[in-house]
Amino acid sequence: MTDNYNLDRTASPVEKELNHLSDCWNVFLPNDTNYWLYYDLNQQHFHSAAEDGAADMFLLLPIWANLFLDFLIFHSLADYLIRLLLTDAPVWLLLLSTCLFPFFYMATEFKFAQLIHAAKLVRREDPFDRLLTFWVIFWYVTGFCWAVLPSAVFAYTMYLSQSDSRLSWIFVAIMTALGVLLHLLIVFGGEPVIAAKTRWFACRTERKLATQRLESYRALRKAVGRTKGTTSHYAQIATTNQMTTYFFGLTESATSIIRFVDREYYSLHPLDRPLDYRFGKYRRDRRDRLPGA
């Protein structure tokens, strides 16, 4: 049985695949550009992470321990304060607040670490300026008080509720000392802790962007395969039925997208691709990259 296809029936499936191919390309393109822009801006962090990754784990381990410990220490206090301020607060709000509180407290500790580090750097340039020395001492003392506060609150609360909780004073002393130590490691960790945190967030964001880019490319590659198969199928039908004048085939943009996939430009840096496949900032930057750059 011979199929007789008119113009609309021949063009419609191909146009559908071409539109889908264009949609996949429009999703992949910003993901690809955003990934490479972020990678180029932060590649020094990635190189450092590759060299200092094991050391970073030991520097960042107190952070996770702090989150857990602060949740135990501040859970009752935060719950009490929220119930005092919001008498009819729902349970989910209480739980969310007590969970988020350690994150905000630790973010403030990182801010103290940055302030202490910045004050020391400024004082290093002019060690005889008494005002600069004052700020170093001020941020040290303030950061120390902030780091000690959680454990002090815990110890005082346990002291007041000793008759009810019946916890061993040895256990309370150990928890208090551990809390002080972990918080001091963050506040006075200085540049190593700040750099480790920066590298961790940079690598985490890079992995997220890379995943988005890869998923959109897989969809694009699948669309390319379907477009090539559908076009070939209907081109053969048009030839068999002598309807080649009514079959327009692939558009120029679709051919360009298929060439991008077939020649595996995905794996290349934008500046290593042909000019037609450099987008955004990379299209404006026409300089040839140096080998190994």
Sequence and secondary structure as in RCSB ss.txt:
>XXXX:A:sequence
MTDNYNLDRTASPVEKELNHLSDCWNVFLPNDTNYWLYYDLNQQHFHSAAEDGAADMFLLLPIWANLFLDFLIFH
SLADYLIRLLLTDAPVWLLLLSTCLFPFFYMATEFKFAQLIHAAKLVRREDPFDRLLTFWVIFWYVTGFCWAVLP
SAVFAYTMYLSQSDSRLSWIFVAIMTALGVLLHLLIVFGGEPVIAAKTRWFACRTERKLATQRLESYRALRKAVG
RTKGTTSHYAQIATTNQMTTYFFGLTESATSIIRFVDREYYSLHPLDRPLDYRFGKYRRDRRDRLPGA
>XXXX:A:secstr
      HHHHHHHHHHHHHHHHHHHHHHHHHHHHHHHHHHHHHHHHHHHHHHHHHHHHHHHHHHHHHHHHHHHHH
HHHHHHHHHH TT  HHHHHHHHHHHHHHHHHHHHHHHHHHHHHHHHHHH TT HHHHHHHHHHHHHHHHHHHHH
HHHHHHHHHHTHHHH   HHHHHHHHHHHHHHHHHHHT  HHHHHHHHHHHHHHHHHHHHHHHHHHHHHHHHHHH
HHHHHHHHHHHHHHHTT GGG     HHHHHHHHHHHTTGGGS GGGS GGG  THHHH      TT 
